[in-house]
């Protein structure tokens, strides 16, 4: 197959952790032709969705992990698969790329389905499952947020469209910084904030469960560093081996059919204790850590699903 990757600059990635790199490596091993471009090089011109980038080869050699061919402009409608893999922020630039990729999907299989990526961002899709999540508020008004904090005492405050643990604050009952943080966030953008009741079990870790086409394939635990509330690996969280509990499987059984229906092939959900906190569909991570800990090759499973879907749909235009 001909596979294009829309992703952040490839030179800066950590090949020991980056999920896009592992997916590309698996695709190459399966004989697929790779092409790479960054989101700013995606364009619409006269009813064609185009990308300017490079043929790509990858290898697991630190400091020498990729080779680019001659720069070219391709018509994505003629490709079999396009990966939507740039990291958030989930801003209007990100959203615009989903609108453009909508124009070629599903004739060209875009992973994950851009319509539902746009309409199911990480911290909003969980609202469909209120019985699985801790008490949650989405609001911009300070009085509304203050009342929620007063009701629950110990809360987590974070940007609605952030990622990687950036801008995440724990406000315990004695904290006096809510008004200042609200002033800071509302001065940056016009978006609401998300507030959730703090789950003390986070000290034991924030579990990332990988689902492929709605089915759980494994999990890793991310343990916060000393003195940290955040467990994201971007901010020093320590990954460790972990299994799936009965509650984890219950959560996956509830959300899996929804993910499959919405074309979300590669998803990472976050579970703290017994509670689902996020459903990551934009650019989930964790498959390399999962493979190191228990040998589960999630990238292989992802490609098996994509290859089956592509075979059933027939060749691209």
N, C-alpha and C positions, 0 to 999 in steps of 0.2 A: 504494500500500500504506500501511497504518498501521504506523508504526515507532516503537518506544519505546526510549529510551536510558537505561540504568542506569549512571550515571557519577558521578564526583566533582563537586563544585560547579563549575558552568560559568563563573561569574564570574571564577575565578582562573586559567583555562587560558591558555596561550600560543598564540594562534591561528596563529602562524607555524610551530609545531612539533607541535601536538597532533593525533594521528591521529584521535581521536574527532571533533574539530571538522571535519576534512577529510571524514570519512565522512558526517557529518551534512550538510555543505554539498553534497556530491555527491547525497545522497538527496533533498534539497530541490530541487536542479536537475532531478532526474528526476521531480518531481511527487509525491513521497511526503509523507504527513502525518507530522509529527514531534511526539513527546511526550518530556519529560525529567523524570527523578526521580533522587534520590540513594538509595543502598542502604538507608539507615535508614528510608526511606519505603515499602519493600516489605513486604507483610504477607500472611499466610494467615488467612482468616476463613471458616469454615463451607464448606470445600471450594472456595473461590475464592482465586486469587492476585491480589492487588490492589496497586496502586501509586498513591500520592498525589503529584501533581506538576503540570506545566504544559504546555500546548501550546507549541511552540518554533518560532521562526524564527531563522536564523543568517545572518550576513553577515561578509565579511572587512573589518571596520572596527575597527582597534585602539581599545579603550575603549568600543566600541559594537557588540559582535559578536553580541549576541543580544537577542531580545525574547520575553518570556513572556506567554502568555495567562492566562486566569482559572484559578486553582487548581482541580483536579478530582481525583476518585478514579476510576481506570479498572480494569476487569477485564481482565487481560493475556491471558486466554484468547480474547478477541475481537479481538486484534491480530495482524497478520501476522508481524511480526518484533520481537524484543526483543534489544537489544545488551547483553551482559554486559561492561562496559567500565570498571568502577572499578579503580584501581590496587591492587596488593597493599599492605600485607602480606597474605599468604595465611594468614589466621588463621581461627578458628572463625566469626567474623562473615561473612567472605568465603564460607567453605564452606557456611554456612547459606543464603546467597542461592542457591547452586547447587542445594541440595536443594529450595528452593521453586520455582525456575524449572524444575527437572526435572518438576514436576507439570503444566506446560503444554506442554512440548516432547515431540515434534516437531509437535504440532497447531499451536501457535505456534512458529515457527522461532526458537530461541535461538542466537545467534552469540556466541562459539563454544559448541558443545554442552556444557551445564553438567556433565553426568555425567563427560565425559572431561576437562574443565578441572579438575574436582575430583580426578580420578584420574591426571592427567598434568601435575603442576606442573613449572615450568621446569627445575628441577635434578634431577628424578626420571625424566622420560620419556627423557632421554639414556641412562639405564642400560640401555635396551633395545638400545643400539648401542655396546657396549664397544670394538669395533674401530675406531670412528670418533672416540672421545673420548680425551683424555689420561688417564693413570692417575688413578683417582678413589676416594675413600673417603667414606663417610657413617657417622659414628660420634659418640658423645657421650663415651665413655670416654677420658680423657687418655692413658692408656698406649697405647691403640690408635692414637690420633692421633700420639703421639710416635714410635711405631715406623714409621708411614707416612712421617713427615717424615724420619726417620733414613734410610729406604730411598731416598727421592727427593731429599733435600737442600733443594731450592728449591721451595716450595709456595705455593699460594694458599689461604687460609682464609676462609670466609664463612658467613653464616647460611644455612641450608637454604631458608628461605622469605622471604628478603629480596628487595629489588629496587632498581634505580637506582644500584647501586654502593655502597649503604650497608653499612658494616660489613665491607668487603672488605680483607683484609690480605695482603701478601706477606711470607712468612717465609723469608729466604734461609738458607744453611747457618750463617752466623754469628749469626743472630738468637737472642735469649734471652727472647723475650716470649710464647712459646706458653702456658706455664702461666698467666700473668697474663690473657691473652686468653681462655683456656678458663674461668678463674674469672669473668671479666666476662660472657661469653655465658651460661654455665650459671646465673649469678645472675639473669639476665633472664627466661629461659624454660626449659622442659623439653625443647626440641627438640634433635635432633642437629645437628651441623655438617657442612658439606661441605668436603673438602680435595681439591685437584687439583694434580698436578705442574705447576709453572710452565712456561709456554710462552714462551720469549724473543721469539718473533715478535710478541708483543703490542706491542712498541715500534713496529712498522710499522702497527699498527692492529688493531682487533677488528671484523671484518666483520659487519654485520647484513644478512642475506638475507631478503627478504620472499617468503613463499609464499602463494598464494591457491588454496585447494582443492587443496593438495598440489603445486602447480606454482610454480617460482621465477619471479618477475616482475622481479627486479632486486635490487641491493644498494647499500649505502653503507658506507664505511669510517669507523670512529671512532678517531681517533688520540689517545692520551693526552696531556694537557698536560705541559709540562716538569716533571720531578720526580714525576710520577704514574705508578702502575701501572694504575690504573683508566681505562678509556676511555669509560665511560658519559657521555652528553651531559649528564645531570643533575649531573655533577661536573666539568664543564669539558672533556670530550672534544670534539675538533674533527671534525665530519663532512666527508668529502670524497668525490668521485666515485670509483667503482671498478667494475670489471667482474667477471663470474663466471669463475672458473678451471675447468679440467677437474675438479679435486678438489671444488670447490664443487658442480658439477653431479652428481658421483658421490654426494656426501652427500645432496643433494636427491632424487636418484632412489631412494635407499634409504629415506628417511624419508617422502617424499611420499605413497606409498600408505597408510601408517599414519595420517597426518594426515587424509587424505580419508576413510578408513574411520571415523575417530573424530569426524567432523563438525567438524574444526578448520579453518574457512574462512580465517581471517586469522591467520597465524603469522609470527613473526620469529625466525629462528635466529641464533645467534652462532657464528662460526667464526674461530679464531685460527690463522694459518698453515694447516696441513692438518687441524686438529682442531676437531670440533664440541664446544662447551662448554655451550650451553644451547638449549632449545627453548621459546620464549616463547609461551604460549597464553593467558595471563590478560588482559593488556592491552598487546600489542606496539605499538611505535612505529616511526617511520622513514619513513612513506609520503610525508610532505611534503618531506623532504630528498631522497628518491628522485625525486620529481616535479621539484624545482628543478634537480637535477643533470643528468638526462637526459630529462626530459619524460614519463617513464612515469607514467601515471595509474593507480596501484594501486587507488584508491578506485572508479574506474569498473569495473575488473575485478572487484572484490569485489561490487559491486552487480549486475553481469551474472550472477555465479554465484548470488547470493541470489534474484534475480528468476526465474531459471530453476528453481531448487529450489522456490520458492513456487508458480510456475505449474504445475509437475508435481504438487505436493501438493494443489492446489485451495485455495479460500478458507478462512480461519481460521473457527473455530466462531462 
